[in-house]
Structures are given as structure tokens and as C-alpha cells.
Amino acid sequence: MTTDPRINDRIRTPEIRLIGYTGEQVGVVDIDTALKMADEVGLDLVEIAPEANPPVCKIMDFGKYKYEVAQKAREARQNQTHIVVKEVRLTPKIETHDYVTKRNQVEKFLKGGDKVKVTMKFRGREQTRPEMGYKLLQRLAEDVAEFAFVEFAPKQEGRNMTMVLGPTKKKTEAVAEAKAARKAKADAAAETTDGA
């Protein structure tokens, strides 16, 4: 079963409502007359509304029509945004410098418009003190509050505690800002080479 509309001889109904190749309404005609009219101008008879009574058909170039539909679908796919969930792992006994590095990584992901799943791993005796991990996750959420909001609060799952941070900026805005920044940087580089 194809999703393509029926064309020319595949149209089985005896009568159709016809639209000419310039877009004018011809009216209800029998299928043979419509096929002859399409053949005279060297185009195809395409069924555009099969559920109508009688079905609506149009005289057009079917190859060109399929190409335009494919182009629109490609443009729609390019404009879609893909939200990615990045993961950062921590332990309750993390050193200050390592914490800062992880926080910067989380900020970078959030500025890029991605969600961040922060996983706190408890090893050995650390499992008896989940409040330490909870406090660290709360601190991280407060540190990145200007870029993110807490989508899912910290929750214990076995040896791990997870929290999901959502970006305050939409992915499309982040991508547009990154493109603008790259363009400005390229323009600045071009000006310095022109001036030198």
C-alpha cells in the first residue's frame, strides 16, 4: 500500500470533480474526458481528495509535485529541534575543584539548550548518608539556577540519586545565539585580516 495519490489510469471512479492545470474549476466530468484533457496538455491527472464525493482531481505535473512535497518535508526535518539529555555523574565526596569543573560542564550543556541528568553515585558506606548527596545536588541546582530549573527533584534509586535540570532557554534560541556568535567571530576575524 503506497501513500502516493492515485494518478491517471489508477483512478477508478467513473466521475470526478476536476481542477484544471491553471487552478480553475472545470466541474464534475467523467474520467475519460479528464484523462483526455490531461493528455492534451501533456500533464498527469492526480487525485488530490479521494474521500470527497465525487473525488477531486487536478491536472498537474506529478513529478514536480512529488519533488515539492519532498522539499517541504526536508525543510520541516531541518527545522526540528532535538532535545538531548546529557548526563553528569558525581559522588558525595567530590573535591571543590572537581565540583567546579562538573558545574561548568552542566552550565555549558544548559546554555546549549539541552537537559541535564545529574547522577549521584553512592559507594560503600556512602549509602548510609544519602543526605550528603541530596545537599550536593541542591547546591548544584542553586548554582545553575539562572540557566536552569529543576525538572525532577533528587530521587533515590538504589545506589544512585538522580535529578534532572531543564534549560530556561529553548533549544532553538540557544542554537540561534550560537550561530550568531560564530558569525560575529568570523566577521571579526575577516576584518582583522583585511586591516592587516
Backbone bond lengths (Angstrom), bond angles and torsions (degrees), N, CA, C in turn:
res aa  C-N    CA-C-N  psi(-1)  N-CA   C-N-CA  omega(-1)  CA-C   N-CA-C  phi
1 M - - - 1.452 - - 1.524 109.10 -
2 T 1.327 118.25 122.47 1.448 121.49 -179.72 1.524 109.64 -100.02
3 T 1.320 115.13 157.14 1.454 119.88 177.72 1.527 111.23 -94.18
4 D 1.337 117.35 -5.87 1.458 121.25 178.46 1.518 110.18 -65.99
5 P 1.334 117.80 146.39 1.467 119.91 176.15 1.525 110.65 -69.14
6 R 1.334 115.61 154.17 1.464 119.24 178.88 1.519 109.06 -73.24
7 I 1.329 115.84 142.50 1.466 120.08 179.98 1.525 109.93 -130.08
8 N 1.341 115.43 155.22 1.464 125.67 174.55 1.526 113.39 44.15
9 D 1.336 118.34 -115.70 1.471 122.89 -173.19 1.522 113.40 -71.31
10 R 1.336 118.86 -13.05 1.472 121.14 -179.83 1.527 112.04 -77.50
11 I 1.327 117.62 -14.60 1.467 121.03 178.63 1.525 107.46 -76.46
12 R 1.320 117.49 120.04 1.473 122.29 -170.41 1.531 114.92 -99.99
13 T 1.324 118.80 -14.34 1.467 119.82 -175.43 1.530 110.58 -75.02
14 P 1.342 117.37 144.56 1.471 120.00 -177.23 1.524 112.88 -70.43
15 E 1.347 117.47 -33.65 1.459 120.49 -179.62 1.523 110.25 -125.28
16 I 1.347 115.85 145.41 1.459 121.04 179.00 1.525 109.40 -138.27
17 R 1.342 115.02 159.01 1.468 120.03 171.01 1.525 105.40 -93.98
18 L 1.339 116.90 121.76 1.462 121.50 -170.59 1.521 112.18 -105.41
19 I 1.342 114.76 137.76 1.460 122.66 171.81 1.521 105.87 -115.38
20 G 1.316 116.85 127.65 1.467 121.30 -177.97 1.518 111.96 -69.89
21 Y 1.354 117.10 172.22 1.466 120.93 -176.48 1.529 112.82 -71.55
22 T 1.343 117.94 -16.71 1.472 120.18 175.88 1.525 111.33 -91.81
23 G 1.338 117.67 -5.94 1.461 121.87 177.20 1.516 113.68 103.96
24 E 1.349 118.11 0.17 1.471 119.65 -179.20 1.522 110.59 -81.08
25 Q 1.340 116.23 149.77 1.463 122.62 178.58 1.524 108.46 -78.93
26 V 1.323 117.22 120.53 1.464 121.50 176.99 1.523 109.23 -88.57
27 G 1.342 116.63 -38.18 1.453 121.05 179.56 1.517 111.18 115.20
28 V 1.336 116.32 -166.38 1.470 121.63 -179.65 1.523 108.50 -85.21
29 V 1.325 115.35 121.37 1.478 121.23 179.28 1.519 108.59 -134.18
30 D 1.353 115.96 163.44 1.471 117.58 176.60 1.529 108.78 -80.08
31 I 1.312 115.53 160.28 1.467 122.31 -171.19 1.526 112.38 -62.56
32 D 1.337 118.24 -37.66 1.468 121.11 -178.59 1.525 111.36 -63.80
33 T 1.340 116.39 -42.68 1.461 120.70 178.42 1.524 110.49 -62.36
34 A 1.324 117.05 -43.09 1.467 121.63 -179.54 1.527 110.75 -63.97
35 L 1.333 116.92 -41.56 1.469 120.17 178.69 1.521 111.09 -63.79
36 K 1.346 117.22 -39.70 1.472 121.10 178.48 1.532 110.29 -64.44
37 M 1.355 116.37 -42.18 1.467 120.08 179.82 1.539 110.67 -62.95
38 A 1.326 117.06 -40.38 1.468 121.20 179.32 1.522 110.30 -67.34
39 D 1.335 116.20 -39.21 1.456 121.32 -179.29 1.529 111.22 -67.15
40 E 1.331 116.84 -35.19 1.476 121.28 -179.86 1.525 111.93 -61.70
41 V 1.324 117.49 -38.45 1.469 120.50 -179.65 1.532 112.01 -93.30
42 G 1.332 117.91 -1.49 1.464 122.21 176.75 1.509 114.32 74.90
43 L 1.339 116.68 29.57 1.461 120.84 179.91 1.533 109.84 -121.29
44 D 1.328 116.38 -178.89 1.462 122.35 -178.68 1.521 110.69 -102.23
45 L 1.333 114.83 153.70 1.459 121.80 172.29 1.527 106.03 -97.74
46 V 1.332 117.02 116.17 1.469 121.92 -173.89 1.521 109.26 -117.19
47 E 1.353 116.16 130.58 1.463 122.15 178.27 1.530 107.79 -82.26
48 I 1.351 116.77 111.24 1.470 119.60 -175.97 1.525 112.93 -100.10
49 A 1.346 118.06 -22.44 1.471 121.14 177.10 1.527 108.65 -135.70
50 P 1.350 118.23 82.47 1.463 121.03 -175.83 1.521 113.98 -68.97
51 E 1.357 117.88 -24.09 1.466 119.82 -176.65 1.524 112.64 -82.74
52 A 1.335 118.38 -9.86 1.472 120.81 179.29 1.527 110.07 -72.00
53 N 1.335 115.48 163.60 1.465 119.40 -179.92 1.524 108.84 -126.69
54 P 1.297 121.93 107.13 1.476 128.42 -6.76 1.531 111.03 -72.82
55 P 1.349 117.73 162.23 1.466 121.44 -179.30 1.532 111.62 -59.16
56 V 1.339 115.85 145.20 1.461 121.23 -179.99 1.521 108.65 -94.60
57 C 1.341 115.69 128.27 1.455 121.43 178.63 1.522 109.29 -125.27
58 K 1.323 115.60 152.55 1.462 120.67 -178.84 1.516 109.26 -132.42
59 I 1.328 115.40 144.28 1.462 120.37 175.89 1.523 106.94 -88.49
60 M 1.355 116.29 118.40 1.464 121.29 -177.88 1.521 110.43 -157.22
61 D 1.339 115.48 170.23 1.461 121.28 174.16 1.526 106.72 -84.45
62 F 1.337 116.97 108.95 1.460 121.20 -173.12 1.528 112.13 -66.82
63 G 1.326 117.57 -37.62 1.470 121.17 179.12 1.525 110.97 -61.67
64 K 1.333 116.39 -43.96 1.463 121.51 178.54 1.530 110.60 -65.24
65 Y 1.329 116.85 -39.56 1.463 122.62 178.80 1.526 110.30 -61.71
66 K 1.335 117.63 -46.10 1.468 121.38 179.94 1.526 110.95 -63.68
67 Y 1.339 115.95 -39.08 1.461 120.68 179.17 1.527 110.43 -62.88
68 E 1.339 117.67 -44.87 1.461 121.58 -179.51 1.526 111.41 -64.06
69 V 1.342 116.90 -39.98 1.470 120.91 177.65 1.529 109.93 -63.05
70 A 1.354 117.09 -42.12 1.468 121.00 179.48 1.531 110.55 -64.67
71 Q 1.343 117.88 -39.10 1.460 121.77 178.63 1.528 111.07 -63.16
72 K 1.343 116.35 -43.54 1.470 120.08 179.12 1.521 110.84 -63.14
73 A 1.329 116.94 -40.84 1.471 120.83 179.36 1.527 110.51 -64.57
74 R 1.331 117.50 -40.09 1.461 121.71 179.61 1.529 110.26 -64.79
75 E 1.340 117.16 -43.32 1.463 120.89 178.33 1.531 111.06 -62.45
76 A 1.334 116.30 -40.21 1.466 120.24 179.53 1.525 110.63 -63.64
77 R 1.344 117.07 -39.13 1.468 120.64 178.67 1.522 111.10 -66.72
78 Q 1.337 117.23 -37.49 1.463 120.38 -179.29 1.520 111.09 -67.98
79 N 1.331 117.70 -32.83 1.455 121.21 -177.73 1.518 113.10 -82.63
80 Q 1.333 117.63 -6.33 1.460 120.25 178.87 1.521 109.89 -71.36
81 T 1.311 116.34 148.78 1.460 120.08 174.83 1.521 108.70 -108.70
82 H 1.299 114.22 140.68 1.461 119.62 179.87 1.517 107.84 -109.96
83 I 1.312 115.74 113.92 1.454 119.78 178.99 1.522 107.72 -86.07
84 V 1.311 114.43 124.04 1.457 121.12 -177.21 1.523 107.91 -110.00
85 V 1.319 116.01 140.72 1.467 120.12 175.46 1.523 106.94 -102.18
86 K 1.328 115.70 111.76 1.466 121.76 178.01 1.529 107.41 -89.22
87 E 1.329 116.04 153.08 1.465 118.93 -179.72 1.515 110.64 -122.34
88 V 1.327 115.25 136.47 1.465 122.46 175.40 1.522 106.45 -125.46
89 R 1.344 115.92 132.82 1.469 120.27 -178.50 1.525 110.66 -110.62
90 L 1.310 115.11 138.76 1.463 122.25 179.32 1.524 109.49 -131.09
91 T 1.337 115.32 165.36 1.467 120.94 169.77 1.526 106.99 -126.54
92 P 1.328 118.41 156.19 1.470 120.34 -177.87 1.530 113.75 -61.25
93 K 1.329 118.51 -29.26 1.472 121.59 -176.21 1.535 111.29 -97.62
94 I 1.317 117.58 37.97 1.465 121.44 -177.68 1.533 110.08 -73.65
95 E 1.337 116.20 140.92 1.464 121.29 178.07 1.526 109.80 -76.26
96 T 1.314 117.34 158.87 1.464 123.03 -175.58 1.529 111.76 -58.82
97 H 1.331 117.12 -46.61 1.463 120.45 -178.40 1.531 110.89 -63.15
98 D 1.325 116.00 -42.08 1.465 119.84 179.04 1.535 110.70 -65.05
99 Y 1.333 115.71 -38.16 1.460 119.81 177.64 1.528 110.85 -61.56
100 V 1.331 116.62 -44.32 1.469 121.22 179.75 1.533 109.74 -61.37
101 T 1.321 116.75 -42.49 1.466 121.05 178.85 1.530 110.40 -61.18
102 K 1.316 116.87 -46.29 1.473 120.83 179.31 1.523 111.06 -64.11
103 R 1.341 116.65 -40.33 1.463 120.46 178.96 1.535 110.41 -62.64
104 N 1.336 116.63 -42.21 1.466 120.56 178.47 1.534 111.03 -63.13
105 Q 1.318 115.41 -37.48 1.461 120.39 177.71 1.540 110.64 -64.37
106 V 1.322 115.91 -43.23 1.466 121.27 178.05 1.525 109.90 -62.27
107 E 1.344 116.87 -44.00 1.465 121.07 178.82 1.523 111.09 -59.85
108 K 1.337 116.71 -42.99 1.470 121.19 -179.95 1.524 110.47 -60.53
109 F 1.326 116.75 -44.99 1.471 120.42 179.30 1.527 110.92 -63.03
110 L 1.336 116.48 -43.21 1.467 120.62 -178.43 1.526 111.49 -67.28
111 K 1.334 117.43 -39.01 1.468 120.75 177.23 1.519 110.95 -64.52
112 G 1.334 116.25 -29.26 1.463 121.55 177.21 1.524 112.47 -77.74
113 G 1.338 117.49 -3.75 1.457 121.24 177.10 1.516 114.38 89.15
114 D 1.335 117.80 10.83 1.467 121.14 -179.07 1.522 110.79 -96.94
115 K 1.328 115.62 152.69 1.462 120.52 173.40 1.524 107.92 -79.28
116 V 1.321 116.27 154.94 1.463 120.57 179.74 1.518 109.08 -127.96
117 K 1.327 115.21 127.23 1.470 121.43 174.84 1.526 106.12 -101.58
118 V 1.322 115.80 116.67 1.466 121.00 -179.51 1.522 107.26 -100.20
119 T 1.341 116.01 121.94 1.463 121.73 -177.93 1.516 109.31 -112.93
120 M 1.313 115.08 124.09 1.465 121.87 176.44 1.530 106.97 -99.92
121 K 1.349 116.27 117.91 1.463 120.36 -179.32 1.522 110.02 -98.14
122 F 1.324 115.69 127.16 1.464 121.13 177.34 1.515 108.56 -102.95
123 R 1.352 115.32 128.18 1.467 119.79 179.41 1.528 109.01 -118.87
124 G 1.307 115.79 141.38 1.462 121.20 174.51 1.508 113.78 54.37
125 R 1.340 116.17 -125.12 1.460 121.39 -176.34 1.521 112.81 -71.03
126 E 1.334 117.78 -14.87 1.467 120.61 179.36 1.532 110.95 -59.58
127 Q 1.351 116.69 -23.30 1.460 120.70 -178.54 1.525 112.56 -65.11
128 T 1.328 116.62 -21.84 1.466 119.56 179.87 1.525 112.10 -80.53
129 R 1.365 118.32 -8.72 1.457 122.59 -178.29 1.539 111.08 -125.50
130 P 1.328 118.39 61.73 1.469 119.47 -178.88 1.526 113.06 -65.44
131 E 1.345 116.81 -20.54 1.470 119.14 -179.87 1.527 111.61 -64.69
132 M 1.351 118.15 -27.44 1.471 121.05 176.92 1.534 110.16 -64.68
133 G 1.315 115.42 -44.90 1.464 120.10 178.68 1.518 111.34 -66.02
134 Y 1.336 116.11 -39.49 1.462 120.78 179.49 1.534 110.65 -61.52
135 K 1.348 116.31 -44.20 1.466 120.73 179.98 1.538 111.01 -63.07
136 L 1.344 116.01 -39.36 1.460 120.28 179.70 1.531 111.06 -65.91
137 L 1.324 116.76 -40.91 1.464 120.27 177.62 1.525 110.99 -65.64
138 Q 1.349 116.76 -39.65 1.466 120.75 176.99 1.529 110.58 -62.41
139 R 1.341 116.12 -41.83 1.470 121.22 178.89 1.524 110.46 -62.13
140 L 1.320 116.79 -43.36 1.467 121.25 178.65 1.525 110.34 -62.08
141 A 1.325 117.34 -43.65 1.465 121.41 179.47 1.527 110.75 -61.26
142 E 1.349 117.30 -39.30 1.467 121.00 178.35 1.526 111.04 -68.94
143 D 1.341 116.91 -37.86 1.472 121.09 -178.79 1.528 112.74 -65.87
144 V 1.329 117.39 -32.26 1.475 120.69 -178.21 1.528 111.75 -107.12
145 A 1.334 116.68 21.47 1.469 121.33 -175.06 1.521 113.07 -60.54
146 E 1.347 118.84 -30.25 1.465 119.65 -178.75 1.526 112.33 -73.76
147 F 1.337 118.33 -20.57 1.466 121.74 179.83 1.522 112.56 -103.83
148 A 1.347 117.32 -16.06 1.463 119.10 -170.40 1.514 112.25 -146.85
149 F 1.331 113.49 164.87 1.457 120.87 170.75 1.529 106.44 -128.80
150 V 1.313 116.68 155.63 1.469 120.87 -178.78 1.522 107.98 -79.42
151 E 1.327 115.16 112.38 1.464 119.79 -179.70 1.526 110.48 -82.07
152 F 1.327 116.57 -44.85 1.461 121.92 174.75 1.525 107.24 -128.03
153 A 1.335 115.93 122.62 1.465 121.45 -179.13 1.531 109.94 -64.69
154 P 1.345 117.54 158.21 1.469 120.35 179.49 1.531 111.49 -55.00
155 K 1.335 114.76 132.42 1.463 120.67 -176.99 1.525 108.82 -138.80
156 Q 1.316 116.21 132.34 1.468 121.84 -179.21 1.530 109.86 -79.68
157 E 1.336 116.21 129.73 1.471 122.33 175.32 1.516 107.51 -134.70
158 G 1.314 116.87 92.18 1.467 120.27 -179.17 1.520 110.83 66.68
159 R 1.343 117.04 -122.57 1.463 121.81 -179.38 1.525 112.46 -83.10
160 N 1.325 117.64 -7.92 1.463 121.15 -175.54 1.520 111.56 -114.49
161 M 1.331 114.73 154.50 1.458 121.81 171.64 1.529 105.12 -125.80
162 T 1.325 116.91 127.71 1.464 119.43 -176.21 1.522 111.03 -120.33
163 M 1.345 113.68 151.01 1.452 122.15 176.38 1.525 106.27 -143.75
164 V 1.339 117.66 140.33 1.464 120.81 178.66 1.523 108.42 -114.45
165 L 1.337 114.95 129.51 1.459 122.00 177.63 1.526 108.89 -108.39
166 G 1.322 116.49 130.81 1.463 121.19 177.81 1.517 109.57 -103.81
167 P 1.338 118.46 143.76 1.469 120.57 -179.37 1.529 111.13 -73.28
168 T 1.330 116.62 144.60 1.465 119.96 176.35 1.528 109.78 -76.40
169 K 1.337 116.81 -23.85 1.449 122.51 179.41 1.526 109.80 -97.15
170 K 1.323 117.27 137.71 1.465 120.31 178.76 1.525 109.72 -70.68
171 K 1.331 116.09 154.44 1.460 122.17 -179.16 1.531 111.07 -58.25
172 T 1.342 117.26 -41.39 1.468 120.39 -177.97 1.529 111.05 -63.33
173 E 1.340 116.64 -40.17 1.466 120.34 178.25 1.520 110.36 -65.20
174 A 1.328 117.10 -42.53 1.463 121.34 -179.15 1.523 110.80 -63.46
175 V 1.335 116.93 -42.22 1.466 121.27 179.63 1.525 110.10 -65.40
176 A 1.340 117.05 -42.48 1.470 121.29 179.15 1.525 110.68 -63.01
177 E 1.344 118.02 -41.99 1.456 121.16 178.42 1.523 111.72 -64.76
178 A 1.338 116.36 -39.97 1.468 120.38 179.06 1.525 110.40 -64.28
179 K 1.342 117.17 -41.19 1.472 120.56 177.67 1.518 110.58 -63.22
180 A 1.333 117.35 -44.03 1.462 121.40 179.99 1.529 110.92 -62.34
181 A 1.323 116.39 -40.96 1.464 120.64 179.33 1.527 110.97 -64.94
182 R 1.342 116.83 -42.60 1.477 120.86 177.84 1.525 110.94 -62.63
183 K 1.347 116.38 -41.21 1.467 121.05 -179.08 1.529 109.92 -65.75
184 A 1.341 116.81 -42.89 1.466 120.74 178.94 1.530 110.54 -62.89
185 K 1.316 116.28 -40.15 1.465 120.98 179.35 1.531 110.39 -65.56
186 A 1.341 116.61 -42.20 1.459 120.91 178.86 1.532 110.85 -65.39
187 D 1.344 117.20 -39.96 1.461 121.37 178.24 1.525 110.53 -64.17
188 A 1.327 116.43 -42.29 1.467 121.14 178.90 1.531 110.63 -63.35
189 A 1.321 116.27 -41.11 1.471 120.65 178.44 1.515 110.83 -65.57
190 A 1.321 116.92 -38.40 1.466 121.04 179.33 1.530 110.32 -67.15
191 E 1.342 117.93 -38.31 1.457 121.11 178.09 1.508 112.55 -65.81
192 T 1.339 117.37 -39.63 1.474 120.39 179.71 1.515 111.01 -67.82
193 T 1.331 118.61 -35.81 1.471 120.54 178.51 1.522 110.35 -74.10
194 D 1.346 118.56 -32.60 1.455 121.44 177.61 1.527 110.68 -70.13
195 G 1.320 116.37 -39.46 1.456 121.50 -178.23 1.519 112.73 -74.26
196 A 1.323 119.08 -23.41 1.469 122.56 -176.40 1.497 112.36 -78.91
